[in-house]
Amino acid sequence: MKRVSLVVTLAAAAVFSVSSADAQTLKTVKDRGMLSCGVSQGLPGFSSPDDKGNWTGLDVDVCRAIAAAIFDDPSKVKFVPLSAKDRFTALQSGEIDVLSRNTTWTLSRDTSLGVNFAGVSYYDGQGFMAKKALKVNSALELNGASICVQTGTTNEQNVADYFKGNNMKYEVIAFANADEAVKAYESGRCDVFTSDVSQLYAQRLKLAAPMEHVVLPEVISKEPLGPLVRHGDDQWFDIVKWTLFAMINAEELGITQKNVDESAKSDKPELKRVFGTDGNLGEQLGLTKDWVARIIKATGNYGESFERNVGTGSKLEIARGLNKLWNKGGIMYAPPIR
């Protein structure tokens, strides 16, 4: 029995040694004094810079929340704008620490790119945008249509599946980035533009006459969007994952930017764990006891971020829909902090 116990102990030590050796990202970020975060090249509501270079958006808030958890300073982020084509290479090469760029979680990406998705920050689906003058009320009326699409995304395969499944003909006109695809659509080079529905609302804001375009009602795919990290560093994976989960749990618990300090004084066992007055959950992540408080002070809870960036309080005016909390009629759900 002693020999078996020794073997088990040595095996466990070996695993711990490998994990410790791989857990370098947090140290790299701390030594650099800055988080490097990959974002879009400009998608309103998700990641977009203003004329002074200040980035805002739902994906941006995830990056700022991670920086707040580590540095207690949400401004310590370098935003790296990336095309759909270049986003994975930037993460794989170490140019960025995390990719938070409206990216769909799929099996092939999860298994072939050397990355881990850290959760879902937005439940989306692919749709179509058409000019009202085309007098099309449904995607099922698009037989023979020409379709503008961005390469390097899941959109091309989804279009092929949808049109084949409905016995319709179509022509794809592909572009390297979303802006080129939208410009081509607006100029009349194609009948419709296809992308995730959230992107359709965002891109419509860039058009000369947004109200002359309509997002068709059909949603033809599942597009769970979320942040991702490289394989090989479980500690960093946990930090990114639980930063997102903290924002979602905070909304469920009623913790907001305004009441976070008051909530931290609560005697409720669940809130004491969340705020680190009971237990050492923050330290287990490699962070401080007040990691959740840092996050919520910086970005607000998930609902606050959603409403500010893409919800009815924003220019996009997207209904919460599936992204409502699980106990409010949606499917947004995070594991508990305990």
SULJOGI-V920519 format. One record per residue. RES is the residue in one letter. SS is DSSP state (@ for helix, = for strand, . for the rest). NEAR is the number of other C-alpha atoms within 10 Angstrom. Layout:
res:RES ss:SS near:NEAR
res:RES ss:SS near:NEAR
This chain:
res:M ss:. near:6
res:K ss:@ near:7
res:R ss:@ near:8
res:V ss:@ near:9
res:S ss:@ near:10
res:L ss:@ near:11
res:V ss:@ near:12
res:V ss:@ near:12
res:T ss:@ near:12
res:L ss:@ near:12
res:A ss:@ near:12
res:A ss:@ near:12
res:A ss:@ near:12
res:A ss:@ near:12
res:V ss:@ near:12
res:F ss:@ near:12
res:S ss:@ near:12
res:V ss:@ near:13
res:S ss:@ near:15
res:S ss:@ near:13
res:A ss:@ near:11
res:D ss:@ near:15
res:A ss:. near:17
res:Q ss:. near:15
res:T ss:@ near:21
res:L ss:@ near:19
res:K ss:@ near:12
res:T ss:@ near:13
res:V ss:@ near:17
res:K ss:@ near:13
res:D ss:@ near:9
res:R ss:@ near:10
res:G ss:. near:14
res:M ss:. near:19
res:L ss:= near:26
res:S ss:= near:22
res:C ss:= near:28
res:G ss:= near:29
res:V ss:= near:30
res:S ss:. near:25
res:Q ss:. near:19
res:G ss:. near:22
res:L ss:= near:24
res:P ss:. near:27
res:G ss:. near:27
res:F ss:. near:25
res:S ss:= near:24
res:S ss:= near:21
res:P ss:= near:18
res:D ss:. near:10
res:D ss:. near:7
res:K ss:. near:6
res:G ss:. near:9
res:N ss:. near:9
res:W ss:= near:19
res:T ss:= near:20
res:G ss:. near:22
res:L ss:@ near:26
res:D ss:@ near:31
res:V ss:@ near:26
res:D ss:@ near:27
res:V ss:@ near:27
res:C ss:@ near:32
res:R ss:@ near:25
res:A ss:@ near:31
res:I ss:@ near:28
res:A ss:@ near:28
res:A ss:@ near:25
res:A ss:@ near:26
res:I ss:@ near:24
res:F ss:@ near:20
res:D ss:. near:20
res:D ss:. near:18
res:P ss:. near:23
res:S ss:. near:15
res:K ss:. near:18
res:V ss:= near:20
res:K ss:= near:15
res:F ss:= near:24
res:V ss:= near:16
res:P ss:= near:18
res:L ss:. near:20
res:S ss:. near:18
res:A ss:. near:20
res:K ss:. near:14
res:D ss:. near:11
res:R ss:@ near:22
res:F ss:@ near:22
res:T ss:@ near:13
res:A ss:@ near:18
res:L ss:@ near:22
res:Q ss:@ near:17
res:S ss:@ near:10
res:G ss:. near:13
res:E ss:. near:14
res:I ss:. near:22
res:D ss:. near:25
res:V ss:= near:29
res:L ss:= near:29
res:S ss:. near:28
res:R ss:. near:27
res:N ss:. near:25
res:T ss:. near:26
res:T ss:= near:23
res:W ss:. near:21
res:T ss:. near:14
res:L ss:@ near:8
res:S ss:@ near:8
res:R ss:@ near:15
res:D ss:@ near:14
res:T ss:@ near:11
res:S ss:@ near:8
res:L ss:. near:14
res:G ss:. near:14
res:V ss:= near:20
res:N ss:= near:20
res:F ss:= near:24
res:A ss:. near:24
res:G ss:. near:19
res:V ss:. near:23
res:S ss:. near:24
res:Y ss:= near:23
res:Y ss:= near:20
res:D ss:= near:22
res:G ss:. near:20
res:Q ss:= near:21
res:G ss:= near:24
res:F ss:= near:24
res:M ss:= near:25
res:A ss:= near:25
res:K ss:= near:19
res:K ss:@ near:13
res:A ss:@ near:9
res:L ss:@ near:11
res:K ss:. near:10
res:V ss:. near:15
res:N ss:. near:15
res:S ss:. near:13
res:A ss:@ near:21
res:L ss:@ near:14
res:E ss:@ near:11
res:L ss:. near:19
res:N ss:. near:14
res:G ss:. near:12
res:A ss:= near:16
res:S ss:= near:19
res:I ss:= near:25
res:C ss:= near:29
res:V ss:= near:28
res:Q ss:= near:24
res:T ss:. near:18
res:G ss:. near:16
res:T ss:. near:15
res:T ss:. near:19
res:N ss:@ near:21
res:E ss:@ near:19
res:Q ss:@ near:9
res:N ss:@ near:18
res:V ss:@ near:22
res:A ss:@ near:15
res:D ss:@ near:14
res:Y ss:@ near:15
res:F ss:@ near:17
res:K ss:@ near:12
res:G ss:@ near:9
res:N ss:. near:10
res:N ss:. near:11
res:M ss:. near:15
res:K ss:. near:13
res:Y ss:= near:16
res:E ss:= near:14
res:V ss:= near:16
res:I ss:= near:18
res:A ss:= near:17
res:F ss:= near:16
res:A ss:. near:14
res:N ss:. near:18
res:A ss:@ near:25
res:D ss:@ near:16
res:E ss:@ near:15
res:A ss:@ near:23
res:V ss:@ near:25
res:K ss:@ near:16
res:A ss:@ near:21
res:Y ss:@ near:24
res:E ss:@ near:21
res:S ss:@ near:10
res:G ss:. near:12
res:R ss:. near:15
res:C ss:. near:20
res:D ss:. near:20
res:V ss:= near:26
res:F ss:= near:27
res:T ss:= near:25
res:S ss:= near:24
res:D ss:= near:23
res:V ss:@ near:23
res:S ss:@ near:22
res:Q ss:@ near:22
res:L ss:@ near:22
res:Y ss:@ near:24
res:A ss:@ near:21
res:Q ss:@ near:22
res:R ss:@ near:21
res:L ss:. near:15
res:K ss:. near:14
res:L ss:. near:15
res:A ss:. near:9
res:A ss:. near:10
res:P ss:@ near:13
res:M ss:@ near:11
res:E ss:@ near:12
res:H ss:= near:18
res:V ss:= near:21
res:V ss:= near:21
res:L ss:. near:18
res:P ss:. near:13
res:E ss:. near:15
res:V ss:. near:15
res:I ss:. near:18
res:S ss:. near:17
res:K ss:. near:15
res:E ss:= near:22
res:P ss:= near:17
res:L ss:= near:24
res:G ss:. near:23
res:P ss:. near:27
res:L ss:= near:27
res:V ss:= near:27
res:R ss:= near:23
res:H ss:. near:17
res:G ss:. near:18
res:D ss:. near:19
res:D ss:@ near:18
res:Q ss:@ near:19
res:W ss:@ near:24
res:F ss:@ near:23
res:D ss:@ near:15
res:I ss:@ near:21
res:V ss:@ near:26
res:K ss:@ near:22
res:W ss:@ near:22
res:T ss:@ near:23
res:L ss:@ near:25
res:F ss:@ near:23
res:A ss:@ near:25
res:M ss:@ near:27
res:I ss:@ near:23
res:N ss:@ near:24
res:A ss:@ near:25
res:E ss:@ near:17
res:E ss:@ near:18
res:L ss:@ near:13
res:G ss:. near:11
res:I ss:. near:23
res:T ss:. near:22
res:Q ss:. near:17
res:K ss:. near:11
res:N ss:. near:12
res:V ss:@ near:20
res:D ss:@ near:15
res:E ss:@ near:10
res:S ss:@ near:19
res:A ss:. near:20
res:K ss:. near:12
res:S ss:. near:13
res:D ss:. near:11
res:K ss:. near:10
res:P ss:@ near:11
res:E ss:@ near:14
res:L ss:@ near:20
res:K ss:@ near:16
res:R ss:@ near:19
res:V ss:@ near:27
res:F ss:. near:26
res:G ss:. near:19
res:T ss:. near:17
res:D ss:. near:14
res:G ss:. near:14
res:N ss:. near:17
res:L ss:@ near:20
res:G ss:@ near:20
res:E ss:@ near:13
res:Q ss:@ near:13
res:L ss:@ near:18
res:G ss:. near:16
res:L ss:. near:17
res:T ss:. near:19
res:K ss:. near:22
res:D ss:. near:19
res:W ss:@ near:26
res:V ss:@ near:30
res:A ss:@ near:25
res:R ss:@ near:25
res:I ss:@ near:29
res:I ss:@ near:28
res:K ss:@ near:21
res:A ss:@ near:21
res:T ss:@ near:22
res:G ss:. near:25
res:N ss:. near:29
res:Y ss:@ near:28
res:G ss:@ near:20
res:E ss:@ near:18
res:S ss:@ near:21
res:F ss:@ near:27
res:E ss:@ near:19
res:R ss:@ near:20
res:N ss:@ near:25
res:V ss:. near:23
res:G ss:. near:18
res:T ss:. near:14
res:G ss:. near:14
res:S ss:. near:14
res:K ss:. near:15
res:L ss:. near:22
res:E ss:. near:16
res:I ss:. near:19
res:A ss:. near:14
res:R ss:. near:18
res:G ss:@ near:14
res:L ss:@ near:15
res:N ss:@ near:21
res:K ss:. near:19
res:L ss:= near:20
res:W ss:@ near:13
res:N ss:@ near:10
res:K ss:@ near:12
res:G ss:. near:12
res:G ss:. near:14
res:I ss:. near:14
res:M ss:= near:20
res:Y ss:. near:17
res:A ss:. near:20
res:P ss:. near:10
res:P ss:. near:12
res:I ss:. near:17
res:R ss:. near:11
